[in-house]
Amino acid sequence: MPIQNKKICLMLAGGTIIAENENFFVEEPSDMQIWLDKMPELLIMAHFDPIYICGEKSPEHGPKFWTRLAKEIFDRKYDYDGFIITNPPHDVLYNSIAMSFALSGINKPVIFTGSQLPVINKDLVDFKNLPVSGLGVKANLINAVQVATTNFGGVGLIFGNRCIRPTKAIRENVYSFNVFSSVDNSSLAKIDFGISLLEPVQAGRRKPELKNTFVDDVLSVKYYSGMNFEIFEKAAKNYSGFMIESLPLEPFAPDFLEGLKKLKKPILIYNRFYVPQLKANNLIEVFNLTKKTALVKFIWALGQSKDLHEIRSLMFNEQVGEFIKK
């Protein structure tokens, strides 16, 4: 019998490949029931309602997709005990980080997982020579269900037997059981023969809010010594904001820094190690976030307000446990 008759909304957005010897995945809505029937273990764990979001070969990406996905989840928040969203590894970090900010105070488990296997033409590639055995979606889904049927409230990421905050996740492996690790070695939950909530996020603390406005015109670049500001300035006309990965301690050449200060647009200055205060209202210096989290949070913050002071406040204040503690 399903665990306490828990009802799980299973949203399929890529990352659905079951096994390397079959390479079956969901591309059309009509594939969903066939796909579920191939994993009968899941059906004894909970009741599932599969929702088609996009296909394995037709993925959706970026801010417009984040806005849509957040609304798909938020509109169903009272209909289900938990949510599981499948994604391929190359999309899942951006998508799950975005949901962390968009689903403010969500009081249900929202767990991202998926298959590590790519869509491969068997006539061109021999699966036997790839280290992918056992890295299909089934094991990850079983682990995700165990977290999604608990009293966990928040967004989590499972690719292996650890549930971690997406905002602290980094990818360290290509084909391995645990693809992602937490930059500060923290975990929300550990799944072995059972489940242990190591950093439980209690449901129901805040009223859920949908904050799913993201801008889609942010330019992200990496500064290098001698970078031409005039080229950057020409590009600036086409974007509402910029993220620049700087050099630590002495982040920019003096003329480049003076040019940045004169631009009338918000600029996020990022360095994982340290960024000194650059004493300009339009420059927002951050270093206590992962690079992907800093970028997605900035895209989200620009969608929440056009006021520079409010944008700075959103970036400098922790929203969803995203800051890396020293």
N, C-alpha and C positions, 0 to 999 in steps of 0.2 A: 504494500500500500504506500502511496506517496507520503513523504514526510509531512505529517500533520496537514495533509491535503494542501500543501503550499502551491500557490498559483504563480507561475513564472512567465513573464513576457520575454520571449526569445527573439531578439531582433538580429536579422542576418544581413550583414553588410560586407561580404567578403570574408576570407579566413575560414572557409567552410570545408576545405578538402579533408576527407576522412582518413585516407590511408594511401601510402605510396604505391601499393600494389593494385589499387583501384582507381585512384585519382578522381573520385566522384565528388562533385561540389554543387552548390546551388547557384544557378545562373538565372533561372526564371522562377516565378512563384509556384509553378506546377512541380518544381523539383523538391519543394520543402517537405512534403509528406514522405516521399520516397527516401529522402535524406534522413529524416527522423526514424523511419522504420529500420534503417541500417544500424541504429544504435539503441536497441531495446533496453539497454541498461539505464538509459536516462528516464524512460517512461515509468520506472518503478521508484524514481527518486522524487518526482514532483509532477504536477500537471503543467504542460507547456502549451502556450499559444504562440506559434511561430508567426513572425511579422516580416514580410519581405521589405528590405530597405534598398538594397542594390545588389547586383550580381557579382560573381567572382571575377568575370572578365570585363565588367562595366562598373568599376568602382567610382565612388564620388569622393571628393576631397575638399578641404579648405573651408573658409568662413561661411559660405552659403550652405554647405552641407552641415556644418556645426549648428547653425541656426535651425535648420530643419530637424536634425536628429534630437536636439534638446527639446523641441516642441513635441516630437513624437513620444518622447519619454514622459515629459511633464503632463501632457494631456491624459496619460494613462496611470498617473501616480496613485490613484485611489482604487484602481481596478486590479492591481497585482501586488503580491507580497515581495516581489523582487524582479529585477531586470538583468538579463544577460545580453550583451552585444558582441557579436563576432566581427573581428577585423583581421586583416593580415598584419604581420609584424611591422611592415614599413609605414602603415597608416595609424596603427593603434595608439601610439604615444600622443600624436597631435590630437586625435579625436578624443581620447580619454582625458587629456589635460583640459581641452576646451569644455568638456562636459563638467569637469570639476568646478569651473568658474560659472558656467551657465546655469547649473542646477543648484542654486544657493539654498542651503538648508534642506536638501533632499533627505527624507526620512525613510527611504527604502534602499536596499542594496542595489547598486548599479555597477555590474561587474563586466569588464571588458576582457575578452579572451579570443582565442582563435587557433587556426592551424598555422604551423610554421612552413608547411609545404607550398611550393609555388605551382602554378599551372604549367605543366611541362608536356611538350609533344614527345610521346614515347618513341616515335619514329626517329627522333633526332637526339634524344638524351636517354642514356641507360640509367634508370633509377638505382640499379644495384651498386653503382659506383658513387652514389651520393650518401652522406652520413645522415639520413633522414628517417631511419627506421623508428617507429613509435612516436613520431612527432606530428601526427595528424591531430585533428580537432577533438577527438573523442576523450582522451585523458584530460585535456584542459577543460572541456565542458563538464566532466564529472566533478572536477575540483571546483569549478566555478559554481556549480549547483549547490555544493556544500556551503559555500559562503552566502549565496543568494537566498538560502532558506534559513539563515540566522537572523538575529535582531540587529545586524549591522546596518548602519545608515550612512551612506556616502558612496563615493566613486572609488572603485578598486580595479587593479590590473592583475590578471593571473595568466602567466605563461610558464607553467611548471607547478610547483607545490608551495609557492609563496604568493600571498596577496599583498601588494604594495600600493602606496599612493602613486598615481600616475605622475603627479607633479614632482616627485623625487626619483622617478625611474630613469635609468640609463641602460642602453643596450650594450652588452659586453660580449655576447656570443652570436653566432650565426645559426648553427644547428646544434642546439644543446637543450637539455630538459628545461633548465631555467634560463630563458633568453635575457630577461631583464633583471637588474638588481637595483636596490635603492642606494642612492649616492651617500646616504648616512647610515647604511646597513640596517635600517628600520623595516619592520614588516607589520602589516595590519593583522595578518593571520597566517598560520602555518597549517598545511593539510598533509597529514600522513595517513595513519589508519583512521583517524578522526580529524576534527578540526579544533584548533586552538586560536582563539582571538587574542592576539598579543597586544594590540593597540585598539581596543574596541571603540567604535564611534557609535554612540547610542542614538537610536532613532527618536524622533519627535522632540528634539531640543528647540528647534526653530521652525517657524512656519515656512514651508517651501516657497521659494520665489523663482520665477523664470527670468533670467538675465541673459538672454541668448542673442544679443545684438553684437555682431563682430564687424569690423571694417575689413574690406578686402583689398586695400591698396597700401600695404606696408612693405617697404623695401628693407631687406636684411642683407648687410654686407660685412665683410671682415676687413678692418683697416690694416694696411701694411705701411712700413716706413717709406715715405716718399710718395704716398698716394696723392693724386692730383685733385685738389678741391674743386676746381672749375668743372671737371667731369661730374663729380658728385653733385654740384650745385645745379647743373643742367638736368640731371635726373630728378632732383628734388621737386621740380615743378609738377611732376606727375603723381606724387604720392602725398598721403595725408600724414604720414609718420615714418620714422626710420629707426631701425635698430642697427647699431654699429658695434661689432665686437672689437674692443680696443686692445692696446698693449697695456700691461699692468704698470702701475706706478707713474710712468710718463706716457699717458695713453695716446697723445697726438703731437705732431709737430706744432709749434706756436701759431703759424699762419693757418693751418688746417683748423685748429681749435677756435681761433678768432672767427673764421668763416662760419663754423657751426653755430656759434653764439649769435650771429647776425641773422640766421634763418628764423623765420617766424612760424616754425612748425615743431611739434614735439619730437625729440630725438632720444631714444633709449640707448644709453652707453652701457655696454655689457662686458664684463670680464669675470670669469669664474674665480679669480684669485683676489683681486682688489681693484676698485676704481676710486680714485680720490674725488672729492667734491670739486666740481669744475666751475662753480659760481656763475651759473647762468640759468635763468628761469625755464628755458626750453630744453635744457639737458637734464635727463633723469638717469642717475648713476645707480646701477644694481650689480651685485656680485653674489648674493646669497640665494641664488636660484640656479637650476639647471638651464642650459641655453634654450632648449625647446620650451620649457615652462616660461622663461622670461619673454620669449617671442609671442607665445599664445596669450599670455596674460596681458601683454601690451596691446595686441590686436583686440582683445576683449575690453580692456580699459578705454581704448579709443572709441569703442562702440557704446560705452556707458555715458560718456560726457565729452563735450568739446572744450570744456574749461580746463586750461592747463593745470591750475592748482588742484582740481579734482582728480585729474589724471595722475598727477604726482602722488596724491594721497592714496589712490587705489594701488599704485605700484609699490609704495613704501610700506603699506599696511598689509599684514597677512590676511588672506581671504579664506583659504581652504587648507591650511597646514602646509603650504608650499615652501616656506623658508627652510633653508638648510641650517641646522643648529651646529655651531662650532663645538 
